[in-house]
Amino acid sequence: MATISPNNPPFPAYRGSDKGSFAWDSTVRRWPIILDNVIIDLEKAVEKSTDEAGRKEGKDILNAIVDLKNEMAADKALRPIADKEDDTADWNRHLANYFSGTTWFSGTWLFIECYMYRRLHELFRNTTCWRQYDPFNEQKLSTFKGSHNSVFDLARKMPTLIQPMTEEQQEIVYDELIQICLWGNATDLSLLTNMTEEDIKKLQAIEKDKLAEQKKRILVDDIEKLWEKIKTLKGGRVDFILDNSGFEVYVDLVLADWLLQSGKASKVVFNCKTIPWFVSDVMPKDLPILFDSCLDRKFFPGHENRSEEDFEALETLTKRWKSYVDDGKLIVREHKFWCYGLPYWYLKSEAPELFDELRQSDLLIFKGDLNFRKLLFDCDWPVTTPFKTAIGKEMGTEFTNIVSLRTNKADTIVGLRAGLKEELEKTATPLEWRCSGKYAVVQYNSCP
């Protein structure tokens, strides 16, 4: 058997060379659209700039993005990263060791997709005026504004959710919050090119009847197993490996708030990306922006029709979250490992200090589809493979308790009961149940 490596997973990898696959569609259609949207926003920013040097650099970046699109379409060989950032040597080592001679279509979909975002980042970091520019910032803010009804609805509910209650009542609250956290990540901006506004609203809805309906579409449901762990926590530590900004991280904050207020956690750690990543992923700078947005009474559309009670509820919530940061109860941090193109099977070898530090946590909550893909090596496992097996020996038996909250937006999946795949495909295409975001999994692994 060939040695397992990032370009040779335990089971066949998804690659852009597989015409008609979701990986192929991403390479030929979705990624160019994402880059086109960057061009549109950057053109506006360049136009607004009054600095002549900045305008010239901005136009150079725009031309380079077009070149990047053409390089992808022509299936050119991957070249080394050409900047001087903290992760440059690591990226180039991975390219040389695992992807030498690989092209945009022939490499694993996971690595190539990550590589595209790293190449985009390079274009900004090699400038003077645009080094700190987040090409996705406007899209993040716009999507958060579109969630205004759900934002205020949860803010009004929150005082009820954190009042003293019995364990049975806590379990009901927990069940609702976990599902909101799960389906909240259906607003992944990198997939908006596939989704109608109606789809987004449906996946983002938080009413109880919707949650009950959504639970039917959770194909692996370890929500009760996770509760058995969470209910035993007293002043513990819970880490979130974050995914999307905007409404998703807002509901992550709601869950973190509940964990702290209920006494189950005394510290929550938000693990963020170091660079603009997969359009909507959370960077540390996005949390203060979210807080400021929630405290700005004119930020959300329809603000003139909001009641004083609406504003006060959101302001109370946001100020409490800011106090958690100030008091060290909520730690917001980043690590370059999260922006590598490698599966999490390599966490211990590539970032041993991070692996050991995360082991101190009582529970890691991995949010979203990309984290799930990286946990599973993003390959075509037999669908009944146990989750513990698919995440690898080190993550499965030498780490800590983890749960993946994932709406299905890519092919890889494990943990299905025998026969479920066949049942699903009587009424849904493989693309629909694996990749549309209309189905989900909550998969938990306990680790002694």
N, C-alpha and C positions, 0 to 999 in steps of 0.2 A: 504494500500500500504506500502511495506517495505521502511524503511528510506534509502534515497540515501546516499551512501558512496563510497569511492574509489574502493571497491570490489563489489559494487552494484550500477552501474550507472543508469541513468534515463531510459535507454532501455538496452536490453541484451548486455553484454560485449562480446568482442572477447577473446577467451581463447585457449590455446594450446591443451586443451582436446578435442576440436572440430576437429576430424580427417579429414584431407583433406582441411581444411581452410588455409588461408594465415598465420594466427597466428600459427597453427600447423606446417606448413612448416618452418616458422621462427625458431620455437623451436627445431625441429628435424634436420633441414638441415642448415639454414643460420647461426644461432648462433655458431654451432660447426665449421663451415668454418671460421668465423670471429676469433674465438679463435685459430684455427690452424694457421692462418696468423700471429697472435701475437706470437705464438710459433716460427714460422720461423724467424721472425725479431729479436726476443729476443735471439734466439740461435746464430745468427750472432753477436749481440752485446756482448753476453757473451764470445764468441770466441775471439773477439777483445780486451776484457778487460785484462789488465796486473795486475790488483789488485786481489790477491788471495781471499780475503774476498768477493769482489764483484762477482767473478766468482762462489763462493759457493752459495751466496745469489741468484744469477741469476738462478743457477740450481735448487735451492729450489722453486723459483717462477715457473719455467717450470713444475716441478712435480705437483705443486699446481694447475696450469691451467688444467693439465690433470685430476686431482681430481675434479675440478669444472665441466669439461665436463661430467665426469662420474656421478656426483651428479645430473646434469640436466637430463641426459639420464635415470637415475633410478627414476626420478620424486620424489626426496626426499623433505621433508618439508623445507621451507625457514627458515634459521637460522638468528639470529641477526648479524648485522655488528660488526666485531671484531677488530676495530681500535679506535684511539682517535682523530679523525678529528672534524672540526667545525660542520659537519652535522651528525655525528654518532648518537647522542642522538635523533635527529629528525627522522632519518631513522628508528631507533629501536622503537621509539614511533609509527610511522606509521605501522610498522610490527606488533606490539603488539595490536594496536587499531583496525586495519582493516584487517590484513592478518594472524592472529593467526591460526596455523594449516594448512595454505595454502601450496600447493606444487608447483613445477615448472610448471606443466601443468594445475593445477586447478585455479590459480590466474588469474587476468586480464592480458591480453597480455601486455598492457601498463606498468603496474607496474613491471611485471616480467622482461620485457626487460630492463627497467631502473635499476632494481635490479642486473641484470647480469653485467652491466658495473660498478656498484658501488662495487660489489664483486671483480671484476677484479682490480679495483683501490686499494682496501684494500690490495691485495697481494703485491703491490709495496710500499704502505705507511708503511707497517709493516717491512720495511727493513731499513738499514742504507745507502747503496750505490745506491739504485734504487728509492728513494723516489720521485725524480723529473722526472723520466723517462716517456716519452709519448710513449706507445706501438704502437701508430698509426702514429707517426711522419713521418716515412719513406714512408708509404702509401700516406699520405697527400702530401708530396713533389713530389713523383713520378707522382701522378695524375695531379698536377699543371704543371709539366713539359710537360705532354701530351697535355696541352691546349695552347701551345706556339703560334700557329697561331692566335688563337682568342685573346690572350693577346696583341700581337703586333698590330693586326688589330684595336682593340678598342683604343689602345694608339695613333695610327695615326689619328683616327677619332675624338678624344677628343677635340682638339682645335676648330674644327668646331661646336661641340655640345655646347660649352660654350661661343661662341661669342654672342654679343648683337643681339636680334631678337624679332620679334613681338610675341604676345600671341599665334597666330595661329601657328607660326613656333615652339614655345616652346611646344605646345601640340603634334606636330609631334615627336619631340625629346623625350618628356616624354613617348609617346606611345611605342616607340622603346625601351627605357631604361627599362620600366616596364616589357616588355616581355622578354628582355634579363635577367633581374633579376629573373623573374619567371622560365624560362627554364634553367637558369644557375644552379639551384639546382637539375637538373636531373643528376648531377654527384655525387650524394650521394654514398659514398664508401661502405656503409653497404649493398647496393643493387647491387653492381657490380657482385656479384655471380650469378645474374640473367640475366645480360645484356652483349650482344656482343659488341665488339669494334665499330661495325657499329651503333648500337643503341646509344652508348655514343656520337659518333660524330654527329649523327642526332639531338639528343636532345640538344647538345651544340652549334649547328650552329647558327651564328648570322646574316647571310645574310638576306636581306629584304624579298626575296621571301619565305624563310623558315619561317620568322616571320608571314607572311600573312597566310601561311599554318597552322602554329601552332595556330593561333588565332581561327581557326575552331575547334580546340580541347580544347578550354577553355570552359568548360561546364557551369560555372557560371562566367560571365564577368562583373565585376564592375569597369573596367578600367576607363570608363567615369565618373562614380560616384566619384572615387578617384581623378580624375583630377579636378572636381568641387571643391573639398576641397583644393588640392595642389595649384591651381592657385590663391587662395585667400591669401595664406601664404606670409607674408612679415617679414623676419627676425625671423622666428619661430624656434621651436625645433622639430626635428624629431628623433625618436628612432627606431633602428633596433633590433629586437630580433633575433639574428643571428642563422644560421644553419651551413652550410658547409664551410670549409676553402678552400684554393686553388682558383680555377677560380670563384667559387660562391662568395666568399667574395671580390674577385677582382672586380666583377661587382657590388657588393654592394657599394664598394668604388667609383666606377664610378658614380653610382646614387647619392651617398652622395656628391660627388664633384660637380655634376650638381646642386643639391639643394643649395649648398653653393655659387657657382659661379653665379647662377641666382638670388640670394638674397632671395629666398623663405625660406631658413633656415639660421640662424646665428650660430646654434649649432646642431650637429648631435651626437647622443649617440649610440655607439655599445655595446649592452648587450651580454656578452659572457658566456660560460660555465666555471665552476670552475675546472673541472677534464676532463681527456680524455673520450670522450662521443660519442657513436654511430659512432665510427671510425673516422669520418671526421669533427666533430663539432669544431667550433672556440673557442679557449681559448685565453686569452689576449696575451700570448707569441707568438701566431701564426701570429699576425700582424707585429711585427718587423722582423720575419723570412721572411714573404712575401715581405716586403720592401727591405730587404737585397738581397733576391733572384732576385727581379726585377732590382736591381742596379748591380748585378753580371753579367757581359756580357757573362760569360761562363756557366751560370746556365741552360739555355734552350737548348734542343737538336737543332742541325742545326745552332748554333750561328755563325759558321764560314761563313755561307751564308747570314747572315743578313747585311743590309746596315747601314751606319752611321746614316741615318735618322730614321731607326727603333729604334736603341739604344737611340738616343737623345729623341725621342718621349716618350719612356717608362721611361727614367730617369727624364725627365721634370715632367711627371705625378706623379711619385713616390715621388720626392722631394717635390712637392706641397702637397701631402698627408701627408708626414712627418711633414711639416710646420703646417698643420691643428692640428696635435696632439700637437706639441710644443706650439701653440698659444691657445689651449683650444677650438678650433672650432670643433674638433673631439675628443670625449671622449671615451676611451675604458675601460670598466669596467666589473666586474663579480658579480654574486650573487648566493649563494648556492641554492636558490629556483629553479633555472632553471635545477638543477640536482637532484631534488626530483623525485619520481615516481608518483606524484599526478597530476590530471588534473588542469588546470588553474582556474577552479571554486573555488579552495582553495587559490588563490593568496592573497586575502584580509585577510583571517583568519590566514594563515601561515606566511605571510610576509607583515604585514600591512604597515610598513614603505616603502617598495618597491612599494606597491600598490599606496600609497599616492604620492610618488615621481614621479612615472610614469604618474599619472594623470596630472602632470604639462606639459607634452608633448602635442604638437598639433596633433601628429600622431604617432602611433606605427605600424611598419611594421613587421609582424610576418613572418619569412622566413621558408619555407620547410614543410615537411610532419609531423615530430614529433610535431612541434609547433601547427599545425592544429589539430592533434589527441588530444593533451592536451587541446586545446581550446574547443573542442567538447566532452570532457569526453570519447573519443574513444569508442563509443558504436554504436549499430545498430539503429540509428535514422530512422524514415520514411524519405525518400530521399527529400521530398518536405518541410521538416521542415525549417522555416526561420532561417538564420544564427544567428540573434539576439536572438532567443529563445535558440538555441543550445549552445551558449557560456555562458548562465546563466545570471541571473538578475544582479549580481554585475558587471560583465564584459560588459554586454549589455547596462545597463542604468546608472551605477554609476561611470564609468571609464573615458575613453577618446576615441577619434576616433581610430579605429584599422582597419588594412587590413591584410588579410592572402594571401600570394603568395605561392601557393602550387601545385606542380605536384603530381598527385594521386599515392601514393605508399602504401596505406593501405585501408581497406574496408570502413571506416566511411566517410560519405559524407552527406551534407545537401544543401538546397537552390535550388535544381533542379526544373525547371518548370514542371508542370504536363505533363506526357507522355514522357518526355525525356529519362528516364530510359528504357522504353519499346522500343523507337526508337533506342537507342544505342545497345540494346541486339539483334537487328535484324542482326547486322554485327559484334558485338564484344562480347566476353564472359564477365561475371561480373569481373573475375580476370583481364582481359585486361584493361577495362576502369576504374576500381577502383584501381588497384595495380601495373600496369606496368610502370608508369611514362610517358606514352604516352599521357595522358590527364591531364587537370589541372583545377584549379579554382582560381579566384581572387575575394575574398569576403570581402566587406567593411561594417563596421557598424559605423554610426555616433552617437556620444554621446554628449549631450549638456553640 
